[in-house]
């Protein structure tokens, strides 16, 4: 192939502009990224060679080499991994196919524009080379192809790149960075070694550099032709826990995730039995931007006997724990395991169940710490965790029935007694004598829940009500019906029955009011027509004239609105209008004569106001406004 000049994809142009003009904090990140890419290329070769050992050619030992040329002002990162074909060079280096790139761009253009650490989180690490280089040349040959089918890719990181076919004896890739002015600090053995030691110590392949020694005669350091490893090349998770410091665990987490914020917690265990595996799992302190993308694969890397198999092995962790990061190294799985085989493997199922329980145990130890010295700190950590990931954890209530009880104990809510941090156990401990149910209400916001008319009788009697305001709550409640023998009861569904909490005199008064108000109820039913399933006298209102409730078994208005907002069809169900017979507005309504147009208007206004109070939307806002104006004018 003759030399071709091609244009970058539009998103790459935008990315390169940001990299070269904005990202200048922590420049050393470029070496971490390029060494990591080189290591990945070697892992890919080892994986493909399981079925085709000829790919190793005459180089069975995989390695990464880093060198520099002070005179030419360039750094070379070399590997003898899988390599690139000409077409792969065009596709992989000229375009970005990875999802999440737009979010990455938005992040770079915001307050964190100078944070180079972000680049590793989105799989665009190659372009970090332009932080220090004004031109990058890539020379490569894919394993197994003829030496005449090598490729040279070159670009100054502007709008175009050049590609041409070359003859290359060795397989693998050389990434050659031509440093821009002012970046000479990286033309140093000590500097490059320190960066590799800091970021790439855990890489299981040797990262080699030429030996450097002091020449007394010349009075300077001299670089020899002999190469030596500069990283430990030992898998951290394979070492004994007693030999690993907390700082090392946190450093490995940063290398693994590119997250500079320390994890909230981690667990490192070797599991033996029918299935043998090692797990090193972390709970991040902050949620990623794509947390709510349920199609995103998990954050756990799979190794088999310390051989890297795949990133984001979603079969190893349930979807609701997709925020967990870490490594699982199996001693039993075959090296050529595929994603399809992972879904069917009994060993994988055992690993998934064991890892899930380990993560839940980690969360339980934070939520309910038994260590008096760390209890306050652990509780604060769990509160921080729940703020970031609590809504995702609720997905597990419906997805993981085996651990539903454990998950329910980990959930936290707002209530009429506290704005956050209330557990089911806290609620049950505060239940009044004779109270048989756990009462809750769902709403779009905390303010809407707190001020809902349906809470009035509960506030009057001092009965605590849980306030559910996450979108996932309605779905969760369709799977969670009770906690420790106490049924969960919506205050907006069915008739209120407070049992022994409501004295006989109150019940008798309600029955008398309902009987005496029956003619007005019939008139309201006629006026509202198909809008209301029924109209009845309330036992739940104290200060408000009316509210809407849902019959038991029907879909709540809140859930119907959520489905509509998501573009899904909701089953048709009509609400029940409950009116407060003691309210002045309702008494005025009852006093209006039959056949009065004002009665019909006021009935519609009463219904519309009740709908608005529960967070609903009017089908005809203009008609509602006209009725209000007419009533004001008399």
HUUR-V915176 format. One record per residue. SS is DSSP state (@ for helix, = for strand, . for the rest). PHI is phi in degrees with one decimal (999 if undefined). D_FIRST is the distance of its C-alpha to the first C-alpha in Angstrom with 1 decimal. Layout:
ss->SS phi->PHI d_first->D_FIRST
ss->SS phi->PHI d_first->D_FIRST
This chain:
ss->. phi->999 d_first->0.0
ss->. phi->-69.5 d_first->3.8
ss->. phi->-62.8 d_first->6.5
ss->= phi->-117.8 d_first->8.1
ss->= phi->-110.6 d_first->11.8
ss->= phi->-122.3 d_first->13.4
ss->= phi->-97.3 d_first->17.1
ss->. phi->-67.6 d_first->19.0
ss->. phi->-58.3 d_first->21.3
ss->@ phi->-55.1 d_first->24.8
ss->@ phi->-67.5 d_first->26.4
ss->@ phi->-66.9 d_first->24.0
ss->@ phi->-57.9 d_first->24.8
ss->@ phi->-63.9 d_first->28.4
ss->@ phi->-62.8 d_first->28.2
ss->@ phi->-63.8 d_first->26.4
ss->@ phi->-62.1 d_first->29.1
ss->@ phi->-65.9 d_first->31.8
ss->@ phi->-63.1 d_first->30.4
ss->@ phi->-79.3 d_first->30.1
ss->@ phi->-111.2 d_first->33.4
ss->. phi->-119.6 d_first->35.7
ss->. phi->-90.5 d_first->35.1
ss->. phi->-133.3 d_first->36.7
ss->= phi->-88.3 d_first->39.3
ss->. phi->53.8 d_first->38.6
ss->. phi->-60.7 d_first->35.3
ss->. phi->-62.5 d_first->35.2
ss->@ phi->-59.9 d_first->34.0
ss->@ phi->-59.6 d_first->30.4
ss->@ phi->-71.5 d_first->30.7
ss->@ phi->-56.5 d_first->32.4
ss->@ phi->-65.4 d_first->29.5
ss->@ phi->-72.2 d_first->26.7
ss->@ phi->-67.3 d_first->28.8
ss->@ phi->-62.8 d_first->29.5
ss->@ phi->-61.8 d_first->25.9
ss->@ phi->-63.6 d_first->25.3
ss->@ phi->-64.3 d_first->28.3
ss->@ phi->-61.2 d_first->27.3
ss->@ phi->-62.7 d_first->24.0
ss->@ phi->-68.8 d_first->26.2
ss->@ phi->-60.7 d_first->28.6
ss->@ phi->-65.8 d_first->25.9
ss->@ phi->-64.6 d_first->24.9
ss->@ phi->-59.3 d_first->28.6
ss->@ phi->-68.3 d_first->29.1
ss->@ phi->-67.1 d_first->26.4
ss->. phi->-73.7 d_first->27.5
ss->. phi->-58.8 d_first->30.9
ss->. phi->-103.7 d_first->29.8
ss->. phi->-153.4 d_first->27.3
ss->@ phi->-65.6 d_first->28.4
ss->@ phi->-64.3 d_first->25.6
ss->@ phi->-64.3 d_first->23.3
ss->@ phi->-70.1 d_first->25.4
ss->. phi->51.1 d_first->24.1
ss->. phi->-107.8 d_first->26.3
ss->. phi->-128.6 d_first->26.8
ss->. phi->-73.9 d_first->29.5
ss->. phi->-91.2 d_first->30.7
ss->. phi->-87.8 d_first->28.9
ss->= phi->-161.2 d_first->29.2
ss->= phi->-121.4 d_first->28.2
ss->= phi->-122.9 d_first->28.3
ss->= phi->-122.5 d_first->29.0
ss->= phi->-141.3 d_first->29.1
ss->= phi->-146.4 d_first->29.5
ss->= phi->-128.0 d_first->29.5
ss->. phi->-64.1 d_first->32.4
ss->. phi->-67.3 d_first->31.6
ss->. phi->-83.6 d_first->28.0
ss->. phi->54.9 d_first->29.2
ss->= phi->-142.2 d_first->26.7
ss->= phi->-121.0 d_first->27.0
ss->= phi->-122.3 d_first->24.6
ss->= phi->-110.8 d_first->25.0
ss->= phi->-116.1 d_first->23.4
ss->= phi->-142.0 d_first->23.8
ss->. phi->-111.8 d_first->23.1
ss->. phi->-87.8 d_first->23.0
ss->. phi->-68.4 d_first->20.8
ss->. phi->76.8 d_first->17.6
ss->. phi->-126.2 d_first->14.7
ss->. phi->-86.1 d_first->11.7
ss->@ phi->-60.6 d_first->8.8
ss->@ phi->-66.9 d_first->10.8
ss->@ phi->-66.0 d_first->14.0
ss->@ phi->-62.6 d_first->13.1
ss->@ phi->-65.4 d_first->12.8
ss->@ phi->-73.3 d_first->15.9
ss->@ phi->-83.9 d_first->18.0
ss->@ phi->-101.3 d_first->17.5
ss->@ phi->-106.0 d_first->17.3
ss->. phi->-135.9 d_first->20.1
ss->. phi->-120.1 d_first->23.5
ss->. phi->-97.5 d_first->24.5
ss->. phi->-74.2 d_first->27.6
ss->. phi->-68.3 d_first->31.0
ss->. phi->93.3 d_first->33.3
ss->@ phi->-65.2 d_first->30.9
ss->@ phi->-64.5 d_first->33.2
ss->@ phi->-63.5 d_first->36.2
ss->@ phi->-61.7 d_first->34.4
ss->@ phi->-59.4 d_first->33.8
ss->@ phi->-60.3 d_first->37.4
ss->@ phi->-66.8 d_first->38.6
ss->@ phi->-65.9 d_first->36.6
ss->@ phi->-80.7 d_first->38.0
ss->. phi->-90.8 d_first->41.5
ss->. phi->-66.7 d_first->43.9
ss->. phi->-97.5 d_first->41.5
ss->. phi->-57.2 d_first->38.7
ss->. phi->-92.1 d_first->39.0
ss->= phi->-87.9 d_first->38.9
ss->@ phi->-67.3 d_first->35.7
ss->@ phi->-61.7 d_first->36.9
ss->@ phi->-62.7 d_first->36.1
ss->@ phi->-62.6 d_first->32.4
ss->@ phi->-72.4 d_first->32.5
ss->@ phi->-76.7 d_first->34.5
ss->@ phi->-124.1 d_first->31.7
ss->. phi->68.0 d_first->28.7
ss->. phi->-119.9 d_first->26.8
ss->@ phi->-63.1 d_first->27.4
ss->@ phi->-55.5 d_first->24.0
ss->@ phi->-71.4 d_first->24.7
ss->@ phi->-65.6 d_first->28.0
ss->@ phi->-58.1 d_first->26.2
ss->@ phi->-74.9 d_first->26.4
ss->@ phi->-64.3 d_first->30.2
ss->. phi->-116.2 d_first->30.1
ss->= phi->-114.5 d_first->26.7
ss->= phi->-98.8 d_first->25.5
ss->= phi->-155.2 d_first->21.9
ss->= phi->-125.4 d_first->20.1
ss->= phi->-116.8 d_first->17.1
ss->= phi->-118.5 d_first->15.9
ss->= phi->-117.0 d_first->14.4
ss->= phi->-152.9 d_first->14.3
ss->= phi->-143.7 d_first->13.9
ss->. phi->-72.4 d_first->15.5
ss->. phi->-59.4 d_first->18.6
ss->. phi->94.9 d_first->18.6
ss->. phi->-100.5 d_first->14.9
ss->. phi->-65.0 d_first->13.9
ss->@ phi->-65.7 d_first->13.7
ss->@ phi->-82.5 d_first->10.4
ss->@ phi->-108.2 d_first->8.9
ss->= phi->-73.8 d_first->10.1
ss->= phi->-139.1 d_first->9.0
ss->= phi->-118.6 d_first->10.6
ss->= phi->-115.8 d_first->12.2
ss->= phi->-146.8 d_first->14.7
ss->= phi->-159.5 d_first->17.5
ss->. phi->-92.5 d_first->21.0
ss->. phi->75.4 d_first->22.2
ss->. phi->-104.3 d_first->23.0
ss->. phi->-104.1 d_first->21.3
ss->= phi->-130.5 d_first->17.6
ss->= phi->-141.3 d_first->14.9
ss->= phi->-111.7 d_first->11.5
ss->= phi->-133.6 d_first->8.5
ss->= phi->-149.8 d_first->5.8
ss->= phi->-83.4 d_first->5.1
ss->= phi->-135.0 d_first->8.5
ss->. phi->-93.4 d_first->11.3
ss->. phi->-137.6 d_first->14.1
ss->. phi->-67.3 d_first->17.4
ss->. phi->-97.5 d_first->19.0
ss->. phi->-76.7 d_first->18.4
ss->= phi->99.7 d_first->19.1
ss->= phi->-137.8 d_first->18.5
ss->= phi->-112.9 d_first->19.5
ss->= phi->-104.8 d_first->20.4
ss->= phi->-107.2 d_first->21.2
ss->= phi->-98.8 d_first->23.8
ss->= phi->-94.5 d_first->24.5
ss->= phi->-67.3 d_first->28.1
ss->. phi->-78.8 d_first->29.7
ss->. phi->-59.0 d_first->33.1
ss->. phi->91.0 d_first->36.0
ss->. phi->-110.4 d_first->34.3
ss->@ phi->-66.6 d_first->35.2
ss->@ phi->-59.1 d_first->37.5
ss->@ phi->-85.1 d_first->34.5
ss->. phi->-90.5 d_first->34.0
ss->. phi->-148.2 d_first->36.8
ss->@ phi->-59.1 d_first->37.1
ss->@ phi->-61.9 d_first->40.2
ss->@ phi->-64.9 d_first->38.6
ss->@ phi->-65.7 d_first->35.5
ss->@ phi->-62.1 d_first->37.7
ss->@ phi->-65.5 d_first->40.1
ss->@ phi->-67.5 d_first->37.5
ss->@ phi->-63.3 d_first->36.1
ss->@ phi->-63.4 d_first->39.7
ss->@ phi->-72.4 d_first->40.6
ss->@ phi->-107.2 d_first->37.7
ss->. phi->-123.6 d_first->36.1
ss->. phi->-62.7 d_first->39.1
ss->. phi->-79.1 d_first->39.1
ss->. phi->-59.6 d_first->35.5
ss->. phi->-72.8 d_first->36.2
ss->. phi->-88.1 d_first->33.4
ss->= phi->-71.1 d_first->34.2
ss->= phi->-102.5 d_first->32.8
ss->= phi->-105.6 d_first->32.9
ss->= phi->-136.2 d_first->33.4
ss->= phi->-69.1 d_first->34.4
ss->= phi->-65.9 d_first->38.2
ss->= phi->-128.5 d_first->40.0
ss->= phi->-137.9 d_first->43.4
ss->= phi->-82.2 d_first->46.0
ss->= phi->-102.9 d_first->46.5
ss->. phi->-63.2 d_first->50.1
ss->. phi->-66.3 d_first->49.8
ss->. phi->-80.7 d_first->46.9
ss->. phi->70.6 d_first->48.3
ss->= phi->-156.0 d_first->45.0
ss->= phi->-75.3 d_first->42.8
ss->= phi->-119.8 d_first->40.4
ss->= phi->-91.7 d_first->37.3
ss->= phi->-93.3 d_first->37.1
ss->= phi->-83.3 d_first->34.3
ss->= phi->-80.0 d_first->35.9
ss->= phi->-101.8 d_first->34.6
ss->= phi->-140.0 d_first->37.0
ss->= phi->-71.1 d_first->37.0
ss->. phi->-116.7 d_first->38.0
ss->. phi->-118.0 d_first->38.4
ss->. phi->-72.6 d_first->41.1
ss->. phi->52.8 d_first->38.5
ss->. phi->-126.2 d_first->41.4
ss->. phi->-67.2 d_first->41.4
ss->@ phi->-57.4 d_first->44.2
ss->@ phi->-67.5 d_first->45.4
ss->@ phi->-85.4 d_first->46.0
ss->. phi->-83.0 d_first->48.4
ss->. phi->-70.0 d_first->52.1
ss->@ phi->-57.7 d_first->53.3
ss->@ phi->-68.6 d_first->55.9
ss->@ phi->-95.1 d_first->53.3
ss->. phi->-112.7 d_first->51.3
ss->. phi->-87.0 d_first->52.6
ss->@ phi->-60.1 d_first->52.5
ss->@ phi->-63.3 d_first->50.3
ss->@ phi->-67.7 d_first->47.7
ss->@ phi->-60.6 d_first->47.8
ss->@ phi->-70.1 d_first->47.2
ss->@ phi->-65.4 d_first->44.4
ss->@ phi->-64.6 d_first->42.6
ss->@ phi->-59.5 d_first->43.1
ss->@ phi->-65.0 d_first->41.4
ss->@ phi->-66.2 d_first->38.5
ss->@ phi->-75.3 d_first->38.2
ss->@ phi->-115.2 d_first->38.6
ss->. phi->63.3 d_first->37.9
ss->. phi->-98.7 d_first->41.3
ss->. phi->-82.3 d_first->43.4
ss->. phi->-85.7 d_first->46.6
ss->. phi->-60.4 d_first->48.4
ss->. phi->-68.1 d_first->48.8
ss->. phi->-71.0 d_first->52.2
ss->= phi->-159.7 d_first->52.7
ss->= phi->-150.1 d_first->51.0
ss->= phi->-140.5 d_first->51.9
ss->= phi->-131.9 d_first->50.9
ss->= phi->-145.2 d_first->52.2
ss->= phi->-108.6 d_first->51.8
ss->= phi->-103.3 d_first->53.0
ss->. phi->-124.6 d_first->54.4
ss->. phi->147.3 d_first->55.9
ss->. phi->-61.9 d_first->54.5
ss->. phi->-121.3 d_first->51.1
ss->. phi->-109.8 d_first->50.1
ss->= phi->-161.2 d_first->47.8
ss->= phi->-114.9 d_first->47.6
ss->= phi->-126.0 d_first->47.3
ss->= phi->-130.3 d_first->46.8
ss->= phi->-120.5 d_first->47.0
ss->= phi->-122.4 d_first->47.3
ss->= phi->-107.7 d_first->48.8
ss->. phi->-66.6 d_first->47.2
ss->. phi->-85.0 d_first->49.5
ss->. phi->-126.7 d_first->47.5
ss->. phi->-77.8 d_first->46.1
ss->. phi->-71.9 d_first->42.3
ss->. phi->-67.1 d_first->41.5
ss->. phi->-101.2 d_first->40.3
ss->. phi->-57.2 d_first->43.4
ss->. phi->-88.6 d_first->44.5
ss->. phi->-86.7 d_first->41.2
ss->. phi->-69.9 d_first->42.5
ss->. phi->-81.7 d_first->39.1
ss->. phi->-68.1 d_first->37.8
ss->. phi->-71.6 d_first->37.6
ss->. phi->-65.3 d_first->40.0
ss->= phi->-105.5 d_first->39.7
ss->= phi->-104.9 d_first->40.4
ss->= phi->-90.7 d_first->37.9
ss->= phi->-105.1 d_first->38.4
ss->= phi->-121.2 d_first->38.3
ss->= phi->-125.5 d_first->39.6
ss->. phi->50.5 d_first->41.2
ss->. phi->70.9 d_first->39.4
ss->= phi->-94.2 d_first->36.0
ss->= phi->-64.7 d_first->34.2
ss->= phi->-110.7 d_first->33.7
ss->= phi->-162.6 d_first->33.2
ss->. phi->-80.1 d_first->33.8
ss->. phi->49.4 d_first->36.2
ss->. phi->-79.2 d_first->38.0
ss->@ phi->-64.0 d_first->40.1
ss->@ phi->-70.1 d_first->42.1
ss->@ phi->-87.2 d_first->43.7
ss->. phi->-149.1 d_first->45.5
ss->. phi->-63.3 d_first->47.1
ss->@ phi->-58.7 d_first->45.7
ss->@ phi->-72.5 d_first->48.6
ss->@ phi->-108.5 d_first->47.8
ss->. phi->-66.6 d_first->44.1
ss->. phi->-81.9 d_first->44.9
ss->. phi->-70.3 d_first->45.5
ss->= phi->-112.9 d_first->42.9
ss->= phi->149.7 d_first->42.7
ss->= phi->-134.2 d_first->41.8
ss->= phi->-125.1 d_first->43.2
ss->= phi->-117.9 d_first->42.7
ss->= phi->-94.6 d_first->43.9
ss->. phi->-97.5 d_first->45.3
ss->. phi->-112.5 d_first->45.5
ss->. phi->-70.8 d_first->42.4
ss->. phi->-71.9 d_first->39.8
ss->. phi->-65.9 d_first->36.6
ss->. phi->-96.9 d_first->34.5
ss->. phi->-64.0 d_first->36.5
ss->. phi->-110.1 d_first->34.8
ss->@ phi->-61.6 d_first->35.9
ss->@ phi->-66.5 d_first->37.6
ss->@ phi->-67.0 d_first->39.5
ss->@ phi->-60.0 d_first->40.6
ss->@ phi->-66.2 d_first->42.3
ss->@ phi->-103.0 d_first->44.3
ss->. phi->-73.1 d_first->45.1
ss->@ phi->-68.1 d_first->48.8
ss->@ phi->-63.6 d_first->47.8
ss->@ phi->-64.9 d_first->45.7
ss->@ phi->-60.7 d_first->48.6
ss->@ phi->-65.1 d_first->50.9
ss->@ phi->-64.2 d_first->48.5
ss->@ phi->-61.4 d_first->48.2
ss->@ phi->-65.2 d_first->52.0
ss->@ phi->-66.0 d_first->52.7
ss->@ phi->-69.9 d_first->50.2
ss->@ phi->-61.7 d_first->51.6
ss->@ phi->-63.9 d_first->55.1
ss->@ phi->-65.8 d_first->54.1
ss->@ phi->-65.7 d_first->52.7
ss->@ phi->-63.7 d_first->55.8
ss->@ phi->-63.8 d_first->58.0
ss->@ phi->-62.0 d_first->56.2
ss->@ phi->-68.1 d_first->57.0
ss->@ phi->-63.5 d_first->60.5
ss->@ phi->-66.9 d_first->61.2
ss->@ phi->-77.5 d_first->60.2
ss->@ phi->-69.0 d_first->62.1
ss->. phi->-137.8 d_first->65.3
ss->. phi->-66.3 d_first->65.2
ss->. phi->-95.3 d_first->68.2
ss->. phi->-89.1 d_first->67.8
ss->. phi->-60.8 d_first->70.3
ss->. phi->-71.6 d_first->68.6
ss->. phi->-110.6 d_first->65.2
ss->@ phi->-56.3 d_first->66.4
ss->@ phi->-65.1 d_first->66.2
ss->@ phi->-66.2 d_first->62.8
ss->@ phi->-64.1 d_first->61.5
ss->@ phi->-63.1 d_first->63.0
ss->@ phi->-65.4 d_first->61.3
ss->@ phi->-63.4 d_first->57.9
ss->@ phi->-67.8 d_first->58.5
ss->@ phi->-61.7 d_first->59.4
ss->@ phi->-65.2 d_first->56.1
ss->@ phi->-59.4 d_first->54.2
ss->@ phi->-66.8 d_first->56.0
ss->@ phi->-61.7 d_first->55.3
ss->@ phi->-84.7 d_first->51.5
ss->@ phi->-123.8 d_first->51.3
ss->@ phi->-57.5 d_first->54.7
ss->@ phi->-64.3 d_first->53.6
ss->@ phi->-70.7 d_first->50.8
ss->@ phi->-59.7 d_first->53.3
ss->. phi->-63.9 d_first->55.4
ss->@ phi->-60.3 d_first->52.8
ss->@ phi->-66.5 d_first->53.7
ss->@ phi->-58.1 d_first->57.2
ss->@ phi->-91.4 d_first->56.1
ss->@ phi->-91.3 d_first->53.1
ss->. phi->-122.8 d_first->54.7
ss->@ phi->-66.1 d_first->58.2
ss->@ phi->-63.8 d_first->58.7
ss->@ phi->-113.3 d_first->58.5
ss->@ phi->-59.6 d_first->60.0
ss->@ phi->-64.6 d_first->63.2
ss->@ phi->-65.0 d_first->61.4
ss->@ phi->-65.1 d_first->59.2
ss->@ phi->-58.6 d_first->62.2
ss->@ phi->-70.8 d_first->63.8
ss->@ phi->-87.3 d_first->60.8
ss->. phi->-74.2 d_first->60.8
ss->. phi->-134.1 d_first->62.3
ss->= phi->-140.0 d_first->63.6
ss->= phi->-90.7 d_first->65.6
ss->= phi->-150.1 d_first->69.2
ss->. phi->-71.2 d_first->72.3
ss->. phi->-103.0 d_first->73.3
ss->. phi->-156.2 d_first->70.0
ss->. phi->-79.5 d_first->66.8
ss->. phi->-165.1 d_first->64.6
ss->. phi->78.9 d_first->64.6
ss->= phi->-89.4 d_first->67.0
ss->. phi->-94.8 d_first->66.5
ss->@ phi->-59.9 d_first->68.1
ss->@ phi->-64.0 d_first->70.2
ss->@ phi->-59.5 d_first->71.4
ss->@ phi->-62.0 d_first->72.3
ss->@ phi->-61.0 d_first->74.2
ss->@ phi->-64.3 d_first->76.1
ss->@ phi->-98.8 d_first->77.3
ss->. phi->-61.8 d_first->78.3
ss->. phi->-74.0 d_first->81.9
ss->. phi->-58.5 d_first->84.6
ss->. phi->92.4 d_first->84.5
ss->. phi->-74.5 d_first->80.9
ss->. phi->-108.2 d_first->79.1
ss->= phi->-125.9 d_first->75.7
ss->= phi->-94.7 d_first->72.8
ss->= phi->-92.2 d_first->72.6
ss->= phi->-147.2 d_first->69.4
ss->= phi->-139.9 d_first->68.0
ss->= phi->-109.1 d_first->64.4
ss->. phi->-157.8 d_first->63.4
ss->. phi->-74.2 d_first->60.4
ss->. phi->-137.2 d_first->61.6
ss->@ phi->-64.4 d_first->64.1
ss->@ phi->-62.6 d_first->66.3
ss->@ phi->-63.9 d_first->66.5
ss->@ phi->-66.7 d_first->67.3
ss->@ phi->-60.2 d_first->70.0
ss->. phi->-99.7 d_first->71.7
ss->. phi->-65.0 d_first->71.6
ss->@ phi->-58.3 d_first->75.1
ss->@ phi->-62.3 d_first->74.8
ss->@ phi->-86.7 d_first->75.3
ss->@ phi->-59.1 d_first->78.7
ss->@ phi->-66.7 d_first->81.0
ss->@ phi->-72.2 d_first->78.9
ss->@ phi->-64.8 d_first->79.2
ss->@ phi->-60.0 d_first->82.9
ss->. phi->-95.7 d_first->83.4
ss->. phi->70.9 d_first->81.1
ss->. phi->-90.3 d_first->78.8
ss->. phi->-70.5 d_first->75.3
ss->. phi->-128.2 d_first->72.4
ss->= phi->-76.3 d_first->68.7
ss->= phi->-111.0 d_first->66.4
ss->= phi->-100.8 d_first->63.0
ss->. phi->-126.4 d_first->60.6
ss->. phi->-79.5 d_first->57.1
ss->. phi->-61.0 d_first->55.3
ss->@ phi->-77.3 d_first->54.9
ss->@ phi->-61.6 d_first->58.7
ss->@ phi->-61.0 d_first->59.7
ss->@ phi->-65.5 d_first->57.2
ss->@ phi->-59.5 d_first->58.4
ss->@ phi->-69.1 d_first->62.0
ss->. phi->-76.0 d_first->61.4
ss->. phi->-117.1 d_first->60.8
ss->. phi->-110.9 d_first->63.3
ss->. phi->-108.7 d_first->66.9
ss->= phi->-154.5 d_first->69.0
ss->= phi->-138.8 d_first->69.1
ss->. phi->49.7 d_first->71.6
ss->. phi->83.5 d_first->73.7
ss->= phi->-100.3 d_first->73.8
ss->= phi->-69.7 d_first->72.4
ss->= phi->-88.5 d_first->70.1
ss->= phi->-128.2 d_first->71.7
ss->= phi->-74.3 d_first->70.4
ss->. phi->-76.1 d_first->73.0
ss->. phi->-105.3 d_first->71.7
ss->= phi->-122.9 d_first->72.1
ss->. phi->66.3 d_first->75.4
ss->. phi->-79.1 d_first->78.9
ss->. phi->-74.5 d_first->79.5
ss->. phi->-126.8 d_first->81.5
ss->. phi->-88.4 d_first->82.3
ss->@ phi->57.9 d_first->84.7
ss->@ phi->-71.6 d_first->87.2
ss->@ phi->-77.6 d_first->85.6
ss->. phi->-112.8 d_first->87.3
ss->. phi->-74.7 d_first->91.1
ss->@ phi->-62.5 d_first->93.3
ss->@ phi->-64.4 d_first->94.6
ss->@ phi->-63.4 d_first->91.2
ss->@ phi->-64.0 d_first->90.4
ss->@ phi->-65.5 d_first->93.8
ss->@ phi->-63.3 d_first->93.2
ss->@ phi->-65.3 d_first->89.8
ss->@ phi->-65.5 d_first->91.4
ss->@ phi->-65.0 d_first->94.2
ss->@ phi->-62.6 d_first->91.8
ss->@ phi->-64.1 d_first->89.6
ss->@ phi->-68.2 d_first->92.7
ss->@ phi->-70.9 d_first->94.2
ss->. phi->-96.2 d_first->90.9
ss->@ phi->-57.2 d_first->90.2
ss->@ phi->-59.7 d_first->91.1
ss->@ phi->-67.9 d_first->88.7
ss->@ phi->-61.6 d_first->85.9
ss->@ phi->-62.8 d_first->86.5
ss->@ phi->-65.3 d_first->86.4
ss->@ phi->-64.6 d_first->83.1
ss->@ phi->-58.5 d_first->81.6
ss->@ phi->-65.8 d_first->82.6
ss->@ phi->-65.2 d_first->81.3
ss->@ phi->-82.6 d_first->77.9
ss->@ phi->59.0 d_first->77.5
ss->@ phi->-78.1 d_first->74.1
ss->@ phi->-70.3 d_first->72.8
ss->= phi->-119.4 d_first->74.6
ss->= phi->-71.9 d_first->75.1
ss->= phi->-162.2 d_first->78.5
ss->= phi->-130.9 d_first->80.5
ss->= phi->-147.7 d_first->82.7
ss->= phi->-76.6 d_first->84.5
ss->. phi->-86.3 d_first->82.5
ss->. phi->-119.4 d_first->83.5
ss->. phi->-108.0 d_first->80.4
ss->. phi->-96.6 d_first->81.0
ss->. phi->-120.3 d_first->83.2
ss->. phi->-108.4 d_first->82.4
ss->. phi->-92.6 d_first->80.1
ss->. phi->-77.6 d_first->81.4
ss->= phi->-160.3 d_first->78.8
ss->= phi->-153.1 d_first->75.6
ss->= phi->-104.0 d_first->73.2
ss->= phi->-131.4 d_first->72.8
ss->= phi->-110.5 d_first->71.0
ss->. phi->-69.7 d_first->72.9
ss->. phi->-57.2 d_first->72.1
ss->. phi->95.2 d_first->69.3
ss->. phi->-89.3 d_first->67.9
ss->. phi->-74.8 d_first->64.6
ss->. phi->-68.1 d_first->65.3
ss->@ phi->-60.6 d_first->64.6
ss->@ phi->-63.6 d_first->62.3
ss->@ phi->-66.6 d_first->60.1
ss->@ phi->-61.9 d_first->60.1
ss->@ phi->-68.5 d_first->58.9
ss->@ phi->-62.0 d_first->56.1
ss->@ phi->-64.3 d_first->54.9
ss->@ phi->-63.9 d_first->55.1
ss->@ phi->-64.4 d_first->53.1
ss->. phi->-86.4 d_first->50.4
ss->. phi->79.1 d_first->50.4
ss->. phi->-107.0 d_first->52.2
ss->. phi->-78.7 d_first->55.4
ss->. phi->-108.5 d_first->58.5
ss->. phi->-57.3 d_first->61.6
ss->. phi->-74.1 d_first->64.3
ss->. phi->-146.8 d_first->67.2
ss->. phi->-104.8 d_first->70.0
ss->= phi->-80.9 d_first->71.5
ss->= phi->-102.1 d_first->75.1
ss->= phi->-91.5 d_first->76.9
ss->= phi->-106.2 d_first->79.3
ss->= phi->-117.4 d_first->81.9
ss->. phi->-93.1 d_first->84.2
ss->. phi->-63.8 d_first->87.7
ss->. phi->-91.5 d_first->89.0
ss->. phi->-79.4 d_first->86.7
ss->@ phi->-60.8 d_first->88.3
ss->@ phi->-65.7 d_first->85.7
ss->@ phi->-69.8 d_first->86.1
ss->@ phi->-63.6 d_first->89.9
ss->@ phi->-63.9 d_first->89.6
ss->@ phi->-62.9 d_first->87.5
ss->@ phi->-64.8 d_first->90.1
ss->@ phi->-81.0 d_first->92.9
ss->. phi->-70.7 d_first->91.3
ss->. phi->-71.0 d_first->93.2
ss->. phi->-59.1 d_first->91.9
ss->. phi->78.9 d_first->90.0
ss->. phi->-77.6 d_first->89.1
ss->@ phi->-64.6 d_first->85.7
ss->@ phi->-64.2 d_first->85.6
ss->@ phi->-60.2 d_first->85.6
ss->@ phi->-62.6 d_first->82.5
ss->@ phi->-63.7 d_first->80.6
ss->@ phi->-66.6 d_first->81.6
ss->@ phi->-63.2 d_first->80.5
ss->@ phi->-65.9 d_first->77.1
ss->@ phi->-62.9 d_first->76.8
ss->@ phi->-59.4 d_first->77.9
ss->@ phi->-66.9 d_first->75.1
ss->@ phi->-63.0 d_first->72.5
ss->@ phi->-63.9 d_first->73.5
ss->@ phi->-65.1 d_first->73.3
ss->@ phi->-66.0 d_first->69.8
ss->@ phi->-64.1 d_first->68.7
ss->@ phi->-63.9 d_first->70.3
ss->. phi->-93.7 d_first->68.2
ss->. phi->95.8 d_first->65.0
ss->. phi->-79.6 d_first->64.7
ss->. phi->-120.5 d_first->63.8
ss->. phi->-80.6 d_first->66.1
ss->. phi->-70.2 d_first->65.2
ss->. phi->-136.2 d_first->67.2
ss->@ phi->-60.0 d_first->67.6
ss->@ phi->-61.6 d_first->69.3
ss->@ phi->-64.4 d_first->72.1
ss->@ phi->-63.3 d_first->72.7
ss->@ phi->-62.7 d_first->73.0
ss->@ phi->-61.5 d_first->75.5
ss->@ phi->-65.5 d_first->77.6
ss->@ phi->-60.9 d_first->77.7
ss->@ phi->-63.0 d_first->78.8
ss->@ phi->-65.0 d_first->81.4
ss->@ phi->-69.0 d_first->82.8
ss->@ phi->-65.8 d_first->83.0
ss->@ phi->-72.8 d_first->84.8
ss->. phi->80.1 d_first->87.2
